[in-house]
């Protein structure tokens, strides 16, 4: 391939050839994980232990974080059921959005914010940190995963395997709630991938591999003609 020419579609390997399906599988599996997290919030004993969980998270934290944990410890002691069940309900809503592919952009942004809240309150920012610390908590990893889903949504555009795709066919304006980067997508044309989510859906983001090969063959033909003269 000539220098500076990039392919417009997925790679030629198995993962690249099945990237559209794999990203949907990843989204659904991530949704199942969130569904389990949400369901566990309604388990017996979670409400009664929530205040202690927040209090334990504040132990050993830096002094400048004391007001933050004092506020949330007060809220957790006063309204543990509200906080626990509200968090569980939001987690289940995010799970449904991920599995069904519903309001994906809003779900990804909301999931990232909710993950950061969980990381900052009951997980205590993953701290306190010291010689025995082994990780920074799971909430921040969940948040980064949601941000990566936003990037994937921007790169691939609408997903055929989603409720959003059905709604966008009926109401095109739905895309502003579901898609990170709006524009004509591959849903109607049946194509999905990095090279098909803009313009007419045929990959208008620069020369393709076929274009590069044709240009190379044309150059070789011109060179042969010049030598034969």
KOLLUMTOR-474004 format. One line per 5 residues: number of its first residue (from 0); for each residue x, y, z of N, C-alpha, C, CB. Coordinates in Angstrom, 2 decimals. Each point is the difference from the previous one (the first is absolute). Last residue first. Glycine has a CB too. Layout:
N
NUM) X Y Z X Y Z X Y Z X Y Z ~ ... $
//
This chain:
229
228) 8.93 3.04 -25.16 0.10 1.00 -1.06 1.46 0.29 -0.33 -2.18 1.01 0.74 ~ 0.63 -3.98 2.78 -0.16 -0.62 -1.33 0.13 0.98 -1.14 -1.47 -1.66 1.06 ~ 1.61 2.92 3.60 1.19 -0.79 -0.33 -0.09 -0.59 -1.41 0.27 -0.53 2.42 ~ -3.93 2.99 -0.62 1.13 0.91 -0.22 1.26 -0.76 -0.40 -1.00 1.59 1.66 ~ -2.93 -4.00 -0.50 -0.17 0.69 -1.29 1.19 0.89 -0.30 -2.47 -0.06 0.29 $
223) 2.25 -2.08 3.91 0.29 -0.96 -1.06 -0.09 0.66 -1.37 -0.88 -1.85 1.45 ~ -0.33 4.41 2.31 1.45 -0.24 -0.02 0.39 -0.95 -1.12 0.09 0.39 2.46 ~ -4.66 0.41 -1.66 0.63 1.19 -0.59 1.50 -0.19 -0.10 -1.82 1.44 0.95 ~ -0.61 -4.77 1.24 -0.29 -0.01 -1.44 0.64 1.18 -0.69 -2.14 -1.17 0.45 ~ 2.38 0.89 4.24 0.84 -1.01 -0.61 -0.19 -0.04 -1.51 -0.10 -1.32 2.11 $
218) -2.69 4.17 0.40 1.37 0.50 -0.03 0.96 -0.98 -0.65 -0.50 1.31 2.04 ~ -3.95 -2.64 -1.35 0.05 1.02 -1.03 1.40 0.57 -0.14 -2.39 0.55 0.45 ~ 1.55 -3.58 3.02 0.02 -0.69 -1.29 0.07 0.99 -1.15 -1.30 -1.86 1.00 ~ 0.87 3.63 3.35 1.30 -0.65 -0.17 0.12 -0.68 -1.35 0.11 -0.34 2.46 ~ -4.23 2.24 -1.23 0.97 1.05 -0.26 1.39 -0.59 -0.25 -1.35 1.58 1.41 $
213) -2.11 -4.47 -0.12 -0.22 0.47 -1.36 1.02 1.07 -0.37 -2.45 -0.53 0.21 ~ 2.44 -1.06 4.21 0.49 -1.04 -0.91 -0.14 0.45 -1.46 -0.61 -1.77 1.69 ~ -1.12 4.58 1.66 1.46 -0.01 0.05 0.57 -1.02 -0.97 -0.09 0.74 2.38 ~ -4.59 -0.56 -1.85 0.49 1.19 -0.69 1.52 0.01 -0.05 -2.04 1.26 0.74 ~ 0.02 -4.66 1.74 -0.20 -0.19 -1.42 0.49 1.18 -0.81 -1.93 -1.43 0.52 $
208) 1.96 1.73 4.16 1.04 -0.92 -0.44 -0.11 -0.23 -1.50 0.00 -1.11 2.25 ~ -2.03 5.71 -0.85 -0.09 -1.35 0.57 1.16 -0.85 -0.49 -2.49 0.19 0.13 ~ 1.88 5.42 0.68 0.17 -1.10 -0.95 -0.01 -1.34 0.70 1.30 1.50 -1.49 ~ -4.00 2.40 3.90 1.32 -0.11 -0.57 0.11 -1.21 -0.90 0.92 1.12 2.00 ~ -4.91 -0.29 0.50 1.01 0.61 0.86 1.40 -0.17 -0.56 -1.47 -0.42 1.96 $
203) -3.33 -1.15 -3.12 0.51 1.18 -0.68 1.08 0.69 0.79 -2.20 0.28 -1.06 ~ -1.02 -4.72 0.90 1.38 0.18 0.39 0.64 1.16 -0.70 0.13 -2.40 0.43 ~ -4.79 0.91 -0.70 0.88 -0.85 -0.79 1.45 0.25 0.30 -1.70 -0.04 -1.75 ~ -2.45 2.34 3.31 0.10 -1.33 0.60 0.93 -0.91 -0.77 -2.29 0.28 0.86 ~ 1.32 4.49 -1.64 -1.01 -0.87 -0.58 0.04 -1.41 0.57 0.13 1.35 -2.05 $
198) 2.07 2.29 5.05 -0.37 0.23 -1.38 -1.07 -0.96 -0.46 2.28 0.84 -0.43 ~ 0.23 -2.66 4.55 -0.16 1.37 -0.43 -0.41 0.05 -1.47 1.71 0.74 1.70 ~ -0.58 -4.75 0.87 -0.93 0.73 0.85 -0.10 1.47 -0.35 0.50 -1.61 1.76 ~ 2.31 -2.35 -3.42 -1.34 0.08 -0.56 -0.94 0.88 0.81 0.37 -2.24 -0.92 ~ 4.34 0.67 1.78 0.01 0.61 -1.32 -1.37 0.25 -0.58 2.13 -1.10 -0.35 $
193) -1.37 -0.99 4.68 0.66 1.31 0.00 -0.04 0.69 -1.34 1.45 -0.84 1.78 ~ -5.40 -2.60 -0.88 1.44 -0.06 0.22 0.61 1.37 -0.10 0.04 -2.31 -0.90 ~ -4.62 -0.48 -1.01 0.36 0.53 1.30 1.49 -0.14 0.19 -2.26 -0.57 0.94 ~ -2.39 0.07 -4.65 1.44 -0.02 0.25 0.30 0.63 1.34 0.45 0.10 -2.46 ~ -4.81 -0.40 0.26 0.41 -1.31 0.46 1.48 -0.12 0.24 -1.88 -0.90 -1.21 $
188) -1.11 4.75 -0.14 0.74 -0.69 -1.05 0.45 -1.39 0.40 0.74 2.20 -0.79 ~ -3.10 0.72 3.83 -0.84 -0.25 -1.16 0.71 -0.82 -1.06 -1.18 2.14 0.48 ~ 3.56 -0.94 3.42 -1.16 -0.81 0.37 -0.83 -0.34 -1.22 -0.02 1.06 2.25 ~ 4.28 1.64 -1.69 -0.07 -1.24 -0.77 -1.26 -0.80 0.23 2.42 -0.05 0.09 ~ -2.02 5.63 0.35 0.73 -1.18 0.45 -0.29 -1.23 -0.81 -0.02 0.96 2.24 $
183) -0.05 4.91 -2.00 -0.56 -1.18 -0.65 0.82 -1.22 0.34 -0.89 1.42 -1.85 ~ 1.18 2.20 5.55 0.21 0.03 -1.45 -0.60 -1.23 -0.62 2.09 1.34 0.28 ~ -0.09 0.51 4.94 -1.15 -0.20 -0.87 0.37 0.12 -1.46 -1.46 0.87 1.80 ~ 3.87 -2.42 2.85 0.34 0.88 -1.12 -1.05 -0.21 -1.07 2.50 -0.08 0.51 ~ -3.23 -2.12 3.53 1.01 0.94 0.46 0.31 1.04 -1.07 0.96 -1.78 1.46 $
178) -5.78 -0.82 -0.86 1.28 -0.07 -0.69 0.96 1.07 0.50 -1.15 -0.95 -2.00 ~ -3.46 0.40 3.62 0.61 -1.33 0.00 1.42 -0.04 -0.53 -2.26 -0.89 -0.27 ~ -0.78 4.76 0.51 0.00 -0.56 1.36 0.80 -1.31 0.08 -2.23 1.06 0.38 ~ 1.61 1.26 -4.50 0.68 0.95 0.88 0.01 -0.46 1.45 -0.67 1.82 -1.55 ~ -1.63 -4.30 -1.92 1.46 -0.17 -0.02 0.71 0.96 0.95 -0.19 -0.76 -2.36 $
173) -4.57 0.74 1.27 0.38 -0.79 1.18 1.52 -0.13 0.12 -2.16 -1.27 -0.18 ~ -0.25 3.26 -3.56 0.51 0.92 1.03 0.39 -0.72 1.28 -1.44 1.77 -0.97 ~ -0.64 -4.07 -2.79 1.43 0.29 -0.18 0.58 0.93 1.06 -0.35 -0.32 -2.42 ~ -3.79 -3.16 2.42 0.18 1.41 0.36 1.49 0.34 -0.10 -2.03 -0.04 1.55 ~ 0.71 -4.19 -3.06 -1.33 0.61 0.07 0.08 1.49 0.28 -0.92 -2.17 0.80 $
168) 4.87 -0.39 -0.94 -0.65 -0.17 -1.31 -1.36 0.69 -0.02 1.20 -2.18 -0.32 ~ 1.22 2.04 4.36 0.57 0.97 -0.94 -0.59 -0.14 -1.39 2.09 -0.01 1.33 ~ -3.28 -3.06 2.10 -0.59 1.31 0.25 0.52 1.05 -0.98 -0.24 -0.61 2.42 ~ 2.07 -3.74 -2.56 -1.42 -0.07 -0.36 -0.64 1.38 0.14 -0.10 -2.41 0.75 ~ 4.52 1.96 0.70 -0.06 -0.11 -1.45 -1.44 -0.03 -0.50 2.18 -1.23 0.03 $
163) -1.28 1.15 4.66 0.19 1.33 -0.59 -0.11 -0.06 -1.52 1.47 0.63 1.92 ~ -1.45 -4.57 0.66 -1.32 0.62 -0.06 0.09 1.39 -0.61 -0.72 -1.32 2.01 ~ 4.39 -2.38 -3.36 -0.37 0.87 1.11 -1.42 0.51 -0.19 2.40 0.67 0.33 ~ 1.19 -2.92 -3.40 -0.56 -0.86 1.04 -0.30 0.84 1.24 1.28 -1.99 -0.89 ~ 0.63 4.05 -2.91 -1.18 -0.71 -0.52 -0.68 -0.82 1.09 1.07 -0.09 -2.26 $
158) 1.78 4.65 3.04 0.15 -1.45 0.08 -1.28 -0.65 -0.49 1.60 0.20 1.94 ~ 1.02 4.89 -2.89 -1.16 -0.78 0.46 0.26 -1.51 -0.03 -1.48 1.83 -0.83 ~ 6.00 0.73 0.79 -1.32 0.54 -0.28 -1.11 -0.92 0.49 0.95 1.16 -1.97 ~ 4.13 -1.44 2.15 -0.82 -0.91 -0.78 -1.36 0.56 -0.35 1.20 -1.83 1.08 ~ 2.07 4.35 1.52 0.75 -0.60 -1.11 -0.89 -0.82 -0.92 2.00 -0.05 1.46 $
153) -3.73 2.09 2.53 0.39 1.04 -0.94 0.69 -0.60 -1.23 0.23 1.61 1.91 ~ -1.36 -4.50 1.61 -1.22 0.50 -0.63 0.32 1.07 -1.04 -1.28 -0.50 2.10 ~ 4.77 -1.11 0.55 -0.41 -1.02 -0.96 -1.25 0.45 -0.75 1.00 -1.79 1.46 ~ 0.46 4.51 2.05 0.94 0.08 -1.11 -0.38 -1.01 -1.09 1.82 0.76 1.59 ~ -4.28 -0.89 2.38 -0.29 1.24 -0.72 0.90 0.13 -1.22 -0.72 1.09 2.14 $
148) 1.58 -4.59 0.77 -1.21 -0.28 -0.77 -0.43 1.24 -0.79 -0.71 -1.71 1.71 ~ 4.25 2.17 1.30 0.43 -0.75 -1.17 -1.20 -0.37 -0.88 1.95 -0.89 1.30 ~ -2.82 2.94 2.79 0.61 0.97 -0.91 0.50 -0.69 -1.27 0.66 1.43 1.97 ~ -2.33 -4.16 1.46 -1.09 0.76 -0.63 0.55 1.04 -0.97 -1.42 -0.35 2.05 ~ 4.52 -2.04 0.49 -0.63 -0.88 -0.98 -1.14 0.71 -0.71 0.63 -1.98 1.39 $
143) 1.52 4.15 2.17 0.84 0.01 -1.18 -0.59 -0.90 -1.09 2.01 0.45 1.44 ~ -4.17 -0.43 2.73 -0.15 1.31 -0.65 0.83 0.06 -1.28 -0.40 1.07 2.24 ~ 0.83 -4.90 0.48 -1.31 0.04 -0.66 -0.17 1.31 -0.76 -0.96 -1.50 1.79 ~ 4.71 1.19 0.89 0.17 -0.86 -1.18 -1.31 -0.07 -0.78 1.76 -1.36 1.20 ~ -1.73 3.64 2.88 0.72 0.79 -0.99 0.23 -0.82 -1.27 1.11 1.30 1.85 $
138) -3.14 -3.45 1.87 -0.86 1.03 -0.57 0.68 0.80 -1.10 -1.14 0.14 2.17 ~ 3.24 -3.60 0.66 -0.62 -0.42 -1.26 -0.80 1.10 -0.67 -0.09 -2.28 0.92 ~ 4.74 2.59 2.39 -1.44 -0.15 0.01 -0.56 -0.33 -1.37 -0.09 1.58 1.89 ~ 4.79 -1.13 -0.84 -0.63 1.31 0.21 -1.52 -0.08 -0.03 1.99 1.07 -1.03 ~ 2.17 -4.72 2.71 -0.71 0.48 -1.18 -0.66 1.33 0.32 -0.39 -2.37 -0.81 $
133) 3.29 0.10 3.94 0.18 -0.91 -1.14 -0.73 0.47 -1.26 0.25 -1.85 1.63 ~ 2.04 3.54 3.62 -1.00 0.21 -1.06 0.30 -0.89 -1.20 -0.34 2.38 0.77 ~ 2.93 -1.75 3.49 -0.73 -1.24 -0.25 -1.06 0.13 -1.09 0.40 -0.59 2.36 ~ 2.43 4.30 -0.84 0.88 -1.11 -0.42 -0.75 -1.28 -0.35 1.74 0.99 1.43 ~ -4.80 3.18 -1.81 1.16 -0.18 0.86 0.83 -1.15 -0.50 -1.24 0.93 1.95 $
128) -3.82 2.12 -2.54 1.16 -0.59 -0.65 1.18 -0.04 0.94 -0.83 0.82 -2.19 ~ -4.87 -1.03 2.94 1.21 0.83 0.04 1.21 -0.75 -0.56 -0.91 1.20 2.01 ~ -2.65 -1.19 -4.96 0.98 0.12 1.07 -0.52 -0.55 1.32 0.93 2.00 -1.15 ~ -3.28 -1.44 -3.19 0.92 -1.13 -0.05 1.02 -0.01 1.13 -0.31 0.01 -2.42 ~ -3.29 3.18 2.03 1.03 0.28 -1.02 1.04 -1.13 -0.09 -0.33 2.45 0.40 $
123) -3.57 -3.08 2.34 0.99 0.91 0.59 1.15 0.34 -0.93 -0.60 -0.93 2.17 ~ -3.60 -1.90 -2.57 1.34 -0.54 -0.21 1.09 0.91 0.54 -0.86 -1.16 -2.01 ~ -3.81 2.40 2.31 0.22 -1.26 0.74 1.37 -0.62 -0.20 -2.41 -0.39 -0.21 ~ 2.03 4.74 -1.92 -0.69 -0.06 1.31 0.22 -1.35 0.67 -1.74 1.62 -0.84 ~ 3.58 -0.41 -3.55 0.34 1.10 0.90 -0.64 -0.12 1.37 0.23 1.40 -1.99 $
118) -1.00 -4.58 -1.62 1.43 0.00 0.31 0.32 1.03 1.08 0.50 -0.76 -2.35 ~ -4.86 0.60 0.63 0.26 -1.21 0.79 1.46 -0.04 0.44 -1.82 -1.23 -1.24 ~ 0.64 4.69 -1.66 -0.65 0.19 1.30 0.28 -1.19 0.91 -1.81 1.39 -1.08 ~ 3.26 -1.65 -3.36 0.85 0.90 0.77 -0.59 0.27 1.38 0.79 1.05 -2.13 ~ -3.33 -3.59 -0.88 1.19 -0.75 0.40 0.92 0.86 0.85 -0.17 -1.38 -2.09 $
113) -3.60 3.41 0.15 -0.39 -0.89 1.09 1.20 -0.80 0.51 -2.32 -0.14 -0.96 ~ 2.99 2.83 -2.83 -0.22 0.84 1.18 -0.36 -0.87 1.21 -0.76 1.91 -1.48 ~ 1.19 -4.09 -2.65 1.31 0.51 0.44 -0.14 0.83 1.27 0.80 -0.01 -2.37 ~ -4.72 -1.54 0.27 0.72 -1.09 0.64 1.36 0.44 0.51 -1.20 -1.60 -1.46 ~ -1.38 4.64 -1.06 -0.58 -0.21 1.33 0.71 -1.10 0.75 -2.18 0.77 -0.87 $
108) 3.47 0.00 -3.59 0.36 1.15 0.84 -0.52 -0.18 1.42 -0.04 1.48 -2.03 ~ -1.15 -4.76 -1.08 1.44 -0.03 0.22 0.44 1.15 0.89 0.31 -1.10 -2.23 ~ -4.85 0.89 0.92 0.32 -1.10 0.92 1.50 -0.04 0.30 -1.95 -1.30 -0.89 ~ 0.35 4.36 -2.32 -0.40 0.42 1.35 0.37 -1.08 1.01 -1.88 1.37 -0.96 ~ 2.65 -2.44 -3.52 0.85 1.11 0.40 -0.31 0.46 1.42 0.15 0.71 -2.40 $
103) -2.86 -4.17 0.50 1.36 -0.41 0.32 0.89 1.16 0.46 -0.26 -1.82 -1.66 ~ -4.79 0.50 1.01 0.56 1.28 0.45 1.48 -0.16 0.35 -2.26 0.70 0.89 ~ 0.79 -5.26 -1.64 -1.02 1.05 0.09 0.61 1.27 0.58 -1.81 -1.75 0.29 ~ 3.09 -3.26 -1.13 0.51 1.02 -0.90 -0.96 1.17 -0.08 1.20 -1.74 -1.31 ~ -1.46 -2.40 4.07 -0.93 0.27 -1.10 0.57 0.98 -1.02 -1.87 -0.43 1.56 $
98) 4.46 -0.76 2.28 -0.42 -1.25 -0.62 -0.88 0.25 -1.22 0.13 -1.12 2.23 ~ 1.29 4.85 0.38 1.13 -0.68 -0.63 -0.43 -1.25 -0.75 1.47 0.90 1.80 ~ -4.69 1.50 0.71 0.45 0.81 -1.14 1.15 -0.67 -0.74 -0.73 2.06 1.22 ~ -0.84 -4.05 2.79 -0.98 -0.14 -1.08 0.45 0.76 -1.25 -1.82 -0.25 1.70 ~ 4.46 0.74 2.15 0.09 -1.36 -0.52 -0.96 -0.21 -1.16 0.68 -0.82 2.27 $
93) -0.88 4.85 0.13 1.18 -0.03 -0.86 0.15 -1.38 -0.63 1.13 1.75 1.43 ~ -4.49 -1.32 1.71 -0.35 0.79 -1.18 1.16 0.02 -0.99 -1.55 1.41 1.39 ~ 2.25 -3.42 2.78 -0.86 -0.84 -0.83 -0.42 0.73 -1.27 -0.81 -1.17 2.06 ~ 3.28 3.57 1.11 0.85 -1.04 -0.59 -0.83 -0.93 -0.90 1.52 0.10 2.01 ~ -3.80 3.17 0.45 0.78 0.62 -1.08 0.90 -1.03 -0.68 -0.05 2.19 1.23 $
88) -2.35 -3.59 2.55 -0.93 0.27 -1.11 0.73 0.62 -1.18 -1.87 0.30 1.65 ~ 4.32 -1.02 2.34 -0.35 -1.26 -0.65 -0.92 0.20 -1.19 0.26 -1.12 2.19 ~ 0.81 4.87 0.46 1.18 -0.46 -0.74 -0.29 -1.29 -0.74 1.48 1.11 1.68 ~ -4.81 0.47 1.13 0.12 0.90 -1.14 1.20 -0.41 -0.85 -1.07 1.87 1.32 ~ 0.39 -4.15 2.70 -0.99 -0.39 -1.00 0.05 0.91 -1.23 -1.45 -0.89 1.83 $
83) 4.38 1.90 1.80 0.28 -1.34 -0.51 -0.97 -0.37 -1.12 0.88 -0.66 2.26 ~ -1.48 4.81 0.02 1.24 -0.01 -0.78 0.26 -1.37 -0.64 0.91 1.76 1.53 ~ -4.67 -1.29 1.36 -0.15 0.84 -1.18 1.24 -0.07 -0.89 -1.51 1.52 1.29 ~ 1.60 -3.70 2.90 -0.85 -0.71 -0.96 -0.14 0.81 -1.29 -1.24 -1.09 1.89 ~ 3.60 3.02 1.82 0.73 -1.10 -0.67 -0.83 -0.70 -1.07 1.28 -0.32 2.09 $
78) -1.39 4.90 0.68 -0.85 -0.58 -1.05 0.70 -1.16 -0.71 -1.08 2.24 -0.31 ~ 3.00 -0.01 4.23 -1.37 0.51 0.05 -0.92 -0.70 -1.01 0.92 2.20 0.75 ~ 3.77 -3.19 -0.50 -0.61 -0.35 1.29 -1.47 0.40 0.06 2.23 0.28 1.08 ~ 0.36 0.85 -4.86 -0.14 -1.45 0.06 -0.64 -0.45 1.30 1.99 -0.21 -1.47 ~ -0.95 4.79 0.83 -1.09 -0.41 -0.87 -0.24 -1.50 0.08 0.54 1.90 -1.53 $
73) 3.11 -0.15 3.92 -1.25 0.50 0.58 -1.20 -0.46 -0.84 1.22 2.01 0.93 ~ 3.03 -2.92 -2.56 -0.26 -0.85 1.17 -1.30 0.41 0.67 2.46 -0.35 0.33 ~ -0.85 2.97 -3.87 -0.62 -1.23 -0.46 -0.23 -1.00 1.13 1.09 0.37 -2.20 ~ 1.01 3.80 3.22 -1.31 0.25 -0.63 -0.67 -1.31 -0.38 0.83 2.21 -0.87 ~ 3.56 -2.40 2.47 -0.91 0.35 1.09 -1.41 0.22 -0.56 1.90 1.06 1.30 $
68) 1.65 -1.80 -4.29 -0.48 -1.23 0.62 -0.93 0.28 1.18 2.11 -1.11 -0.72 ~ -0.23 4.86 -1.50 -0.73 -0.82 -0.98 -0.57 -1.25 0.66 1.49 0.85 -1.82 ~ 1.36 2.01 4.37 -1.35 0.55 -0.21 -0.84 -0.83 -0.98 0.94 2.25 0.46 ~ 3.66 -3.59 0.29 -0.89 -0.21 1.15 -1.38 0.59 -0.21 2.00 0.00 1.44 ~ 2.13 0.10 -4.26 -1.19 -0.71 -0.45 -1.01 -0.20 1.13 1.40 -1.14 -1.71 $
63) 2.90 3.18 2.38 -0.75 0.88 -0.89 -1.23 -0.67 -0.59 2.11 1.16 -0.51 ~ 1.01 -3.53 3.35 -0.81 0.96 0.74 -0.84 0.87 -0.92 1.71 0.01 1.78 ~ -0.31 -5.02 -3.31 0.66 1.28 0.27 -0.95 0.99 0.66 1.50 -0.39 -1.95 ~ -2.52 -4.78 2.81 0.08 0.87 -1.16 0.71 1.31 0.35 -2.12 -1.01 -0.89 ~ 0.91 -2.83 3.85 1.35 0.10 -0.51 0.16 0.89 -1.22 0.33 -2.23 0.89 $
58) -5.18 0.57 0.00 1.08 -0.22 0.96 1.36 0.06 -0.67 -1.54 -1.41 1.37 ~ -2.82 1.63 -3.56 0.58 1.30 0.40 1.19 -0.17 0.95 -2.26 1.02 -0.27 ~ -0.33 -4.74 -1.30 0.71 0.58 -1.14 0.68 1.31 0.37 -1.63 -1.08 -1.53 ~ -1.19 -1.14 4.64 1.28 -0.69 -0.14 0.83 0.60 -1.14 -1.06 -2.09 0.90 ~ -3.28 3.71 -0.28 0.84 0.40 1.12 1.38 -0.65 -0.08 -2.05 0.29 1.41 $
53) -1.24 -1.55 -4.50 0.46 1.35 -0.28 0.93 0.50 1.10 -2.12 0.46 -1.25 ~ 0.13 -4.64 1.90 0.87 -0.07 -1.16 0.58 1.37 -0.33 -1.34 -1.93 -0.88 ~ -1.94 1.51 4.26 1.31 -0.46 0.46 1.00 -0.08 -1.14 -1.11 -1.26 1.81 ~ -3.33 2.31 -2.87 0.59 1.10 0.77 1.39 -0.38 0.50 -2.29 0.75 0.69 ~ -0.24 -4.09 -2.93 0.49 1.05 -0.89 0.67 1.13 0.76 -1.82 -0.59 -1.60 $
48) -0.48 -3.59 3.17 1.46 0.08 0.04 0.55 1.19 -0.79 0.06 -2.47 0.26 ~ -4.78 1.37 0.03 0.47 0.12 1.38 1.52 0.16 0.09 -1.94 -1.38 0.71 ~ -0.13 0.65 -4.96 -0.41 1.29 0.57 0.57 0.19 1.39 -2.12 -0.08 -1.34 ~ 2.80 -4.07 -0.81 0.78 1.06 -0.65 -0.34 1.35 0.62 0.07 -1.33 -2.13 ~ -2.25 -2.91 3.33 1.19 0.38 0.74 0.80 1.12 -0.62 0.07 -2.29 0.76 $
43) -3.23 -0.84 -3.78 -0.16 0.29 1.42 1.33 0.36 0.65 -1.96 -1.55 0.06 ~ 1.27 2.60 -5.30 0.19 -1.16 0.88 -0.20 0.39 1.45 1.60 -0.99 -1.66 ~ -1.62 3.80 -2.40 -1.28 -0.30 0.65 0.09 -1.25 0.87 -1.18 1.07 -1.93 ~ 4.83 0.53 -0.74 -0.34 1.11 0.91 -1.30 -0.26 0.76 1.17 1.57 -1.55 ~ 0.48 -4.50 -1.91 0.60 -0.23 1.32 -0.32 1.12 0.99 1.82 -1.26 -1.13 $
38) -3.14 1.56 -3.46 -0.83 -0.95 0.74 0.55 -0.24 1.41 -0.63 -1.08 -2.16 ~ 3.11 3.81 -0.84 -1.23 0.64 0.44 -0.87 -0.91 0.83 0.09 1.40 -2.01 ~ 3.89 -3.13 0.06 0.31 1.01 1.03 -1.27 0.64 0.55 2.20 0.45 -1.13 ~ -2.68 -3.37 -2.49 0.33 -0.74 1.23 0.31 0.97 1.12 0.89 -1.92 -1.36 ~ -1.58 3.78 -2.84 -1.25 -0.55 0.51 0.21 -0.78 1.29 -0.86 -0.11 -2.33 $
33) 4.61 1.75 -0.03 -0.70 1.07 0.71 -1.35 -0.47 0.55 1.13 1.67 -1.48 ~ 1.30 -4.69 -1.14 0.76 0.28 1.23 -0.70 1.09 0.81 2.15 -0.66 -1.14 ~ -3.86 -0.25 -3.08 -0.33 -1.09 0.93 0.72 0.21 1.33 -0.34 -1.58 -1.94 ~ 1.36 4.54 -1.57 -1.33 0.25 0.55 -0.43 -1.07 0.98 -0.59 1.16 -2.10 ~ 4.59 -1.71 -0.28 0.17 1.06 0.99 -1.33 0.35 0.64 1.96 0.90 -1.28 $
28) -2.07 -3.91 -2.24 0.62 -0.62 1.17 0.23 1.02 1.10 1.10 -1.68 -1.48 ~ -2.75 3.29 -2.63 -1.01 -0.82 0.68 0.59 -0.66 1.25 -1.15 -0.42 -2.21 ~ 4.06 2.91 -0.57 -0.98 0.88 0.63 -1.03 -0.80 0.80 0.33 1.66 -1.86 ~ 2.82 -4.05 -0.71 0.65 0.66 1.13 -0.99 0.88 0.74 2.18 -0.06 -1.21 ~ -3.63 -1.89 -2.78 0.14 -1.02 1.05 0.62 0.61 1.24 0.24 -1.81 -1.74 $
23) -0.41 4.54 -2.01 -1.35 -0.20 0.54 0.03 -1.03 1.12 -1.00 0.59 -2.23 ~ 4.93 0.19 -0.13 -0.29 1.17 0.84 -1.40 -0.09 0.60 1.55 1.39 -1.40 ~ -0.17 -4.74 -1.64 0.70 -0.11 1.28 -0.29 1.19 0.90 1.78 -1.31 -1.13 ~ -3.47 1.17 -3.36 -0.70 -0.94 0.88 0.64 -0.04 1.39 -0.64 -1.36 -2.00 ~ 2.71 4.06 -1.23 -1.35 0.51 0.24 -0.78 -0.91 0.94 0.03 1.06 -2.27 $
18) 4.34 -2.38 0.76 0.02 1.07 1.00 -1.39 0.51 0.33 2.24 0.63 -0.81 ~ -0.21 -4.29 -2.16 -1.20 -0.16 0.83 -0.12 1.11 1.05 0.14 -2.47 -0.37 ~ 3.52 2.27 -2.74 -1.12 -0.38 -0.85 -1.30 -0.11 0.78 1.59 -1.21 -1.46 ~ 2.53 2.11 3.74 -0.40 1.13 -0.84 -1.22 -0.32 -0.84 2.36 0.74 -0.06 ~ -0.53 -4.19 2.65 -0.60 1.02 0.86 -0.46 1.20 -0.83 1.47 -0.74 1.91 $
13) 0.84 -2.71 -4.17 -1.33 -0.45 0.46 -0.67 1.06 0.85 0.79 -2.36 -0.05 ~ 2.75 4.29 -3.42 -0.03 -1.14 0.90 -1.41 -0.31 0.48 2.30 0.57 0.71 ~ -0.95 3.21 -3.50 -0.30 -1.22 -0.74 -0.04 -1.23 0.89 1.05 1.04 -1.98 ~ -2.38 4.19 3.47 1.14 -0.79 -0.40 -0.43 -1.31 -0.64 1.31 1.04 1.83 ~ -4.69 3.14 -2.20 0.66 -0.76 1.05 1.17 -0.80 -0.54 -2.15 -0.12 1.21 $
8) 1.06 4.33 -4.19 -0.83 -0.94 0.72 0.75 -0.71 1.08 -1.34 -0.27 -2.02 ~ 3.24 3.49 -1.09 -1.17 0.67 0.57 -0.87 -0.94 0.81 0.05 1.55 -1.90 ~ 5.57 -1.27 0.89 -1.24 -0.68 -0.36 -1.18 0.67 0.68 1.23 -2.16 -0.31 ~ 3.22 4.93 -1.03 -0.54 -0.82 1.07 -1.26 -0.70 -0.48 0.96 1.55 1.72 ~ 3.80 1.07 -3.59 -1.34 -0.43 -0.36 -0.50 -0.97 1.06 0.48 0.32 -2.46 $
3) 3.97 1.58 2.49 -0.97 1.05 0.25 -1.42 -0.36 -0.36 1.80 1.57 -0.38 ~ 2.12 -4.17 -2.05 0.14 0.71 1.26 -1.04 1.10 0.10 2.46 -0.50 0.03 ~ -3.50 -3.91 -2.97 0.82 1.20 -0.04 0.01 0.72 1.33 -0.49 0.21 -2.42 ~ -0.10 -5.56 2.01 -0.84 1.19 0.00 0.88 1.24 0.00 -1.83 -1.24 1.22 $
//
